[in-house]
Amino acid sequence: MDPVRYEVEGGIAVATIASPPVNALSAALRASLAAAVRRATEDASVRALVIPAEGRTWIAGADISEFGKPPVSPTLAELIALLDACPKPVVAAIHAAALGGGLEVAMACTARVLGPAAKLGLPEVKLGLLPGSGGTQRAPRLMGAAAALKLMAGGDPLDAKAAMAAGLGEVLAEDDLRMVAIAHAAGLADGPLPAPVSRRDEGLGPREAFEAEAAALAKRAATEPQVAAMVACVRDAFELPFDQALARERQAFLDLLQDPRSKALRHVFFAEREAAKIAGIPRETKPRRVERAAVLGAGTMGAGIAMCFANAGIPVRVIETDEAAMQRGLARIRATYDASVKRGSLTEAARDARMALVEGAVGLEAAGEADMIVEAVFEEMSLKKQVFATLDRVAKPGAILASNTSYLDIDEMAAATSRPGDVLGMHFFSPANVMKLLEVVRARATAPDALVTAAEIGRRLGKVPVVVGVCFGFVGNRMLARRTQQVERLLLEGAAPDQVDKALTDFGFRMGPCAMGDLAGLDIGWRIRQATGKRAPVADALVEAGRLGQKTGKGYYLYPEGARAGVPDPEVTAMIERIAAQEGVARRAIPQEEILDRLLLPMVNEGARILDEGVAARPGDIDVVWLHGYNWPAWTGGPMHWAEARGLGGIIDRLAGFAAATGDESLRAAPALVRASAEGGFRALATA
Ligand code: 3H9
């Protein structure tokens, strides 16, 4: 099928784009569109050309999957040059998103007619790129250089009204976009041909306004190469003839395309979309209806999960075992919303509307009307089994029975019911109303439509759902445990808490593990270790000395007078030295790069095992877990992408070195990692 349908109506050619799913500028679409422009140019009976599109977007941009492959003519630059030089008016009729290369195509037209749902943006920055087909030159000429730079550096699109106000559109068509665009094109054909946008230098606006915007971006430009390049390219618009500036933009785009940071961000783009496809179930599986939810347990986690439902407009019952606990839970939810109102991020009306969706209740019977029940009770298997057995009795048929456990066996919980097909895990991350990740845990008997429902509800709650299998800690916490183990070891071997944290914050994490532990409360991990018979000499000693973290004013760090940022505490150093002596661990100065590798490489090793066991279906799923659940820096692509980019062979050697130096054989590369290295990467281990 030709992705462009060409018709002529009353002397106006209409080239309608239809290239699902998003009309990305693939080689085929570029060729068809270029052919349409030529045909309209050559046909003496045609006075103007209109370009509408069908589907959920106008043009979503260049085809990202073609990046890095040899260019196919006509390139986007060639297509855009053709539009720019067209001797007849060309009108873009934009009904939905025109993004990146899509907006660049629109800006090379003579005029842009926008429908009410149009969205215009240059999101390349999010892929580590800049607009590479004239966007850095045409956007400044249409909307002013300062505003254009802001649009590019921000990456978020403008809606139709804002785009009109900014000067990106000429006409806002409230309805019948196609007819309005045809009429506008006919009007343009009646007059002298307006200058192409590339020649409208007067549109750049004052140089000072641009320089002020550039100065405001200086900090980002220092760490994000694409932002620095954008600033330079827009400055070129003032200083160089259009064609020279265009050539420099092209070179900057090609340079960024090679940058590992852009490669990583593009990997993330596709990994996020792939993670949305659940492996091993029929494609056509439909979700169940969820109109009411119930959350069991109104502690921090339960309250946060209940807020997620309320925020998405889903009525939710918060169920506790007694009235007082229930009231405390409701008060907690109310207080969190009040804080948002105070900060100005939520209106009072929105708070009231959300609170109206939350209802407190006592006793599991109250879950009987819910279509989805998420239990967030204490992490203890016997209690969980009791809860599931009761739910089996009281829940309505077909209700999804979900556990928010962080590490317990969902199969065991499912076995406590007569309907294991309805049981799965929905593992939220703390704080539940903020963190984007949702691990949807697929147990042995979980029904495909139950999984699809959990993932769909996850998306409705604004989460990024990733389907994972049953194992201790699932994907995220299982890998985290490897890192936590190394934190303990490194502290004993001679690294200070702030050195451990710095290794990770320099890598790009927002917080290191010691500061994070202090923030969350060190008693949480301690309780899990107590329940599972594990020990962590340093962390245990801190808790047992009453150092629970920020809430007690001291943990790994000291927090004088409620300070949010901790300061190193000589008492902790002395404590660690004492424990190291007791454990017979020799202390030494450890270089930062060794600290970093000791923290990250065992996680990659565990990731390989997780893939090999099929607990995660694809390496990208693991990356998405870490990006959205633990703030792994996106420009490194996530742990698995980062490891591959660095080279698996080198990682295997480094792990062997650590195992030899520490005598800890668990540090050695897992057979799965060795196989991935031999077979060209982690994809070799994927089950989907
Ligand atoms: C650019 O334009 C560079 C130029 O300046 C210079 C070039 C020289 N390419 O997100 P969805 C696929 S850079 C290829 O689920 P939604 C996507 O993978 C580009 N594929 O839909 C998925 O495939 P699948 C600047 C693309 O409705 C399917 O389409 N543009 C592209 O939730 C559906 O996607 C951007 O950065 C693409 N450009 O959201 C915009 N876009 O079904 C990127 C999508 O096989 N796109 N796909 O998994 C988006 O932000 C969203 O897709 C959009 C629709 C908002 C458009």
Residues whose N, C-alpha, C, O or C-beta is under 5 A from the ligand:
A	BS01	3H9	P21 V22 A24 T57 A60 G61 A62 D63 I64 S65 L76 L99 G100 G101 P123 E124 L130 P131 G132 S133 R273
